[in-house]
Amino acid sequence: MKHIFIVNTTAGKESCLDMVKEGIAQCTEDIDYEIYTPDSPNDSINFIRTYLENHPEEKVRFYACGGDGTVNKVASGIVGFPNASMTVLPFGSGNDYVKYFGSDVFLNVCDVINGEEKEVDIMKVDEKYALNSTHFGLDSVVAKAMNKLRRNVLFGKKRAYPFAVVWGFLFGMRTQCTVYADGEQLNTGDILLCTVSNGKYVGGSYFNAPNSLNDDGLLEVCLVKPVPRLRFIRLIKYYVAGTHINNPKFENIVVYRQAKKVTIEGPKGFCVSIDGEIYESQHIEVENLERKIRFAVPRK
């Protein structure tokens, strides 16, 4: 098997390139590998697809070395190629997708290389893809603000998300849109937030989809209706802990569904966050593709 490490040198507090090299060097077995450092996010997708088109018979595993954005780009690159698989070396600030399995098990490069492959779902969002979550409302307001802040000297890195949350708390508590899950209309007015997930976490620590299975062919849809800010502050701890589903405190606030397809209608300028990437459209179709990605998980 060929092992290709896609290293995002801008992920996390410092470049992870040396850490990747050191991790590979510690492995006792010889592996056929190369390291690729993309010039831009889309460069990753183009590199992966070109490589796979030119090596259709070669078994290849790509390693997303970075955060959730890097994971998304690698997944988007390999989808549709049966000879390709992927896994993650989590060096980002959130690392939401690997929390499904337990992010600490991905810290040893040798364990990841020797991981066991399993088939997982990926969602198609119009012509894009999301491995972990498509989320909007307060979530997309926060993600949009975080993308602007993350390279800021004062508010960037790990401080970007808390500051972005404050921005969302002030300006993103209501979003106009209508959400349909397999044709069922879930809301008639504004929403606070909505997540459409195959993973379990968003935003680094929010356990938004505790019932999610990433290989069952179903999306977990969690829609939260607007609430006053003081009530929001009292309830957020349950959302962090993943105890908001069927919680009496969330009665008439949360709508939770499983669906194969989700449709979102919004006004001009409406946006969603696709694994952290902001995407704007007034009509968005999210369709789950069952077990279309082979994902290697350490055996520990």
C-alpha positions in Angstrom: 0.0 0.0 0.0 1.1 3.5 -0.8 0.8 6.0 2.2 0.5 9.7 1.3 0.5 12.3 4.1 -1.4 15.5 3.2 0.2 17.9 5.7 -1.5 21.3 6.4 1.4 23.3 7.7 -0.9 26.1 8.9 -3.1 23.9 11.1 -2.8 24.2 14.9 -0.4 26.4 16.8 2.7 25.5 14.7 3.6 23.6 11.6 3.0 19.8 12.2 5.3 18.8 9.3 8.2 17.9 11.7 5.9 16.0 14.0 4.6 13.9 11.0 8.2 13.1 9.9 9.2 12.2 13.4 6.2 10.0 13.8 6.9 8.1 10.6 10.6 7.7 11.6 9.6 6.0 14.8 7.8 3.2 13.0 9.7 -0.1 12.9 8.3 -1.3 9.6 9.3 0.1 6.3 6.4 1.9 4.5 6.1 3.2 1.0 5.2 6.8 1.6 5.4 10.4 0.5 4.5 13.8 2.1 2.6 16.5 0.3 2.1 20.0 1.5 -0.7 21.7 -0.4 -0.4 25.4 -1.4 -4.1 25.9 -0.8 -7.2 23.9 0.5 -8.4 23.0 -3.0 -4.9 22.1 -4.0 -5.3 19.0 -1.7 -8.4 17.8 -3.6 -6.7 18.4 -7.0 -3.6 16.6 -6.0 -5.5 13.6 -4.6 -7.8 13.2 -7.6 -5.0 13.6 -10.1 -2.9 11.0 -8.3 -5.8 8.5 -8.2 -6.7 9.0 -11.8 -3.1 8.3 -12.8 -2.8 5.2 -10.4 -6.1 3.5 -10.8 -4.8 0.0 -9.7 -2.7 1.2 -6.8 -4.0 0.8 -3.3 -3.5 4.2 -1.6 -4.2 5.6 1.8 -4.2 9.3 2.4 -3.5 10.8 5.8 -5.2 14.1 6.6 -2.6 15.8 8.8 -4.3 18.9 10.2 -7.7 19.9 11.4 -11.3 19.3 10.2 -10.8 21.4 7.0 -7.9 19.1 6.0 -10.0 16.0 6.8 -12.8 17.4 4.6 -10.5 18.0 1.7 -9.0 14.5 1.8 -12.4 12.9 2.0 -13.7 15.1 -0.9 -10.6 14.0 -2.9 -11.0 10.2 -2.5 -14.8 9.9 -2.8 -15.6 7.8 -5.9 -12.2 6.1 -6.0 -12.5 2.5 -4.8 -8.7 2.0 -4.5 -8.4 4.9 -2.0 -8.8 5.1 1.8 -8.1 7.8 4.4 -7.4 8.4 8.0 -6.4 11.4 10.2 -3.4 12.7 12.2 -5.3 15.4 14.2 -3.2 18.5 14.5 -6.1 21.1 14.2 -7.8 23.2 16.8 -11.1 21.3 16.8 -10.6 17.8 15.4 -14.3 17.1 15.6 -14.6 14.1 13.3 -12.1 11.8 15.1 -13.8 12.5 18.5 -16.4 9.9 17.2 -13.7 7.3 17.7 -11.8 9.0 20.5 -9.2 11.5 19.3 -6.5 10.2 21.6 -6.2 6.9 19.7 -5.0 8.8 16.6 -2.0 10.4 18.3 0.5 7.6 17.5 1.5 7.6 13.8 2.5 3.9 13.8 -0.9 2.9 15.3 -2.7 5.0 12.7 -0.6 3.4 9.9 -1.6 0.0 11.2 -5.2 0.9 11.6 -8.2 -1.2 10.6 -10.3 0.2 7.7 -14.0 0.5 8.0 -16.6 2.0 5.6 -18.2 5.2 6.7 -20.8 7.6 5.3 -20.2 10.9 3.7 -22.8 13.6 2.9 -23.0 15.4 -0.4 -23.9 19.1 0.0 -24.9 20.3 -3.5 -21.6 19.7 -5.3 -19.5 19.6 -2.1 -18.9 17.0 0.5 -19.0 16.9 4.3 -17.6 14.0 6.4 -18.5 15.3 9.8 -21.3 17.9 9.8 -23.2 20.5 7.9 -24.4 23.1 10.3 -26.0 26.6 10.1 -27.8 29.3 12.1 -25.7 30.3 15.1 -23.2 27.6 14.1 -22.5 29.1 10.7 -22.4 32.6 12.1 -19.7 31.4 14.6 -17.8 29.5 11.9 -17.8 32.5 9.6 -16.5 34.7 12.4 -13.9 32.1 13.4 -12.5 31.8 9.9 -11.9 35.6 10.0 -10.4 35.5 13.4 -8.2 32.4 13.3 -5.1 34.2 11.8 -5.5 37.3 13.9 -2.6 37.9 16.3 -4.8 38.9 19.2 -7.9 36.7 18.6 -6.6 33.8 16.6 -5.5 30.2 17.2 -7.4 28.6 20.1 -8.9 32.0 21.1 -10.7 32.3 17.7 -13.6 30.0 18.6 -14.5 31.6 22.0 -14.4 35.1 20.5 -16.5 33.8 17.6 -19.0 32.4 20.0 -19.4 35.8 21.7 -20.0 37.4 18.2 -22.6 34.8 17.5 -24.2 35.4 20.9 -24.6 39.1 20.1 -25.5 38.9 16.4 -26.5 35.3 15.4 -29.3 34.2 17.7 -31.9 34.1 14.9 -31.6 32.8 11.4 -34.3 32.8 8.7 -34.6 29.4 6.9 -36.9 26.4 6.5 -35.5 22.9 7.0 -37.0 19.6 5.5 -35.9 16.1 6.6 -37.0 13.5 4.0 -39.7 15.9 3.0 -41.0 16.7 6.5 -40.9 20.4 7.3 -39.2 20.8 10.7 -39.9 24.5 11.4 -42.1 27.4 10.4 -40.1 30.3 11.8 -36.6 31.3 12.5 -34.1 28.9 14.0 -31.3 29.3 16.6 -29.2 26.5 15.0 -29.3 23.3 13.1 -26.8 20.5 12.6 -26.9 17.7 10.0 -24.3 15.2 11.1 -22.6 11.9 10.5 -20.1 12.7 13.4 -21.1 13.5 16.9 -19.3 16.8 17.7 -19.1 20.3 16.3 -17.1 23.3 17.4 -14.5 21.3 19.2 -16.6 20.4 22.3 -20.3 20.5 21.5 -21.8 16.9 21.6 -24.6 17.8 19.2 -25.5 14.4 17.8 -25.1 11.8 20.6 -27.1 9.2 18.7 -25.1 9.4 15.5 -23.7 6.3 13.7 -21.4 7.2 10.9 -22.1 4.1 8.9 -25.9 3.6 9.1 -26.8 5.6 6.0 -28.7 8.2 8.1 -28.1 11.8 8.9 -28.7 13.1 12.4 -30.7 16.3 12.2 -30.8 18.5 15.4 -32.8 21.7 15.0 -32.9 24.1 17.9 -35.5 26.9 18.0 -34.7 30.5 19.2 -34.6 31.1 22.9 -33.8 34.2 25.0 -30.1 34.7 25.7 -30.4 34.1 29.4 -32.2 30.8 28.8 -29.6 29.9 26.2 -26.8 30.4 28.8 -28.6 28.1 31.2 -29.1 25.4 28.5 -25.8 25.4 26.7 -24.2 23.0 29.3 -26.6 20.3 28.2 -25.8 20.8 24.6 -22.1 20.5 25.4 -22.7 17.3 27.4 -25.0 15.8 24.7 -27.9 15.5 27.1 -30.3 17.8 25.2 -32.1 15.0 23.3 -35.4 14.0 25.1 -34.4 16.4 27.9 -37.6 18.1 29.5 -35.7 21.4 29.6 -35.6 21.3 25.8 -39.3 20.5 25.3 -40.7 22.4 22.3 -37.2 23.7 21.6 -35.3 20.8 19.9 -36.5 18.9 16.9 -34.4 15.7 16.3 -34.8 13.5 13.3 -32.9 10.9 11.3 -33.0 11.3 7.5 -31.4 10.3 4.2 -31.9 13.7 2.7 -32.2 17.3 4.1 -33.3 20.3 2.1 -32.7 23.9 3.3 -34.4 27.0 2.0 -33.0 30.3 3.0 -32.9 34.0 2.0 -30.3 35.8 -0.1 -26.9 35.4 1.6 -27.8 32.3 3.6 -24.8 30.2 4.5 -24.0 26.9 6.0 -20.7 25.5 7.5 -19.5 22.4 5.7 -17.0 20.8 8.1 -16.0 24.4 8.9 -16.0 25.8 5.3 -18.6 28.5 4.7 -20.9 27.9 1.7 -23.6 30.2 0.5 -26.8 29.3 -1.3 -30.5 29.9 -1.0 -31.4 26.3 -1.8 -29.2 23.5 -0.4 -29.6 19.7 -0.8 -27.8 17.5 1.7 -27.8 13.8 0.8 -26.1 11.0 2.7 -24.0 8.6 0.7 -23.9 5.3 2.7 -20.4 3.8 3.3 -18.7 5.5 0.4 -15.4 6.2 2.3 -12.9 3.7 3.7 -11.5 5.2 7.0 -8.7 3.6 8.9 -9.0 3.6 12.7 -6.2 2.5 15.1 -6.9 -0.9 16.7 -6.3 0.3 20.3 
